[in-house]
Amino acid sequence: MTVVLDSNVVVALALDTGHAPAINRSLREWQGSEEGLHAPALFRYEVANALTRYIVAGAIELPDATAAWRRAVAMPITLHGLEDGPAAIAIARSLKRKSAYDAAYVALAQELDAELWTLDGPLARNAAGVDLPVRLIQV
């Protein structure tokens, strides 16, 4: 199965948060599939943004963020530009989102006939309600 990874999954893994064991289990199950990991091109910006928010919240220091960044970008994730903006907009509307960032991940999953893995409960619930390929990784 081809997998699109939400940036929150990779950040949790890179910071070794409480979600890391569940993410590692999912990745171990997936590894035998010989399929790739994918994300939209905005992925690295979202990782940097999340790490910045952790620093501002006082949860980590800059050296921790630097190490997490290195772990995140070392993952073999193929990045993709947005090909169909109107599709992302339509998905954002169906998800009841005010931005197309999450929709870019879902649109890519649809384009690749893949599943989006996320830690975002509301995204997963809204996606399930409109039959979009999103899997919530739970602890």
C-alpha positions, 0 to 999 in steps of 0.5 A: 500500500502506498502511504501519504504521511501527514507532517504531524506523524513524522514530527511525532516520530522525529521527536519520539513522542508518546505516539512514536510506538504506534507510528513505528508499529504501523510503519513496520506493518507497511514495510513489507509492501514495497510501496513508497512514502509520499507527502505534498511539497509543503511537508517540510515547511509544516515540519519546520512550523511544528518544530517552531511551535514546540520551541515557542511552547517551551517543550523543546530547545533548538538543539532538539528541533535540529535533531528532529529536523534531521531525522524527519528529512532523512526519511525516504519520503517522496515530495510532490507538487500540487497538480490539481488545486481545484481538487484540493479546494473541493476536498478542503470544503468537504472537510469543512477546513478553512485552508487547503493544507490538510486537503493537499495531503488528502488530494495526494493520497487520492491521486496516488491511490494511497492512504493518508496516515495522520494523528489529526482526529478531526481530519480523520473523522471528517474524511471518514464522513465523506469517504476519503482515504484517511487513517488515524494512527492511535496510541 
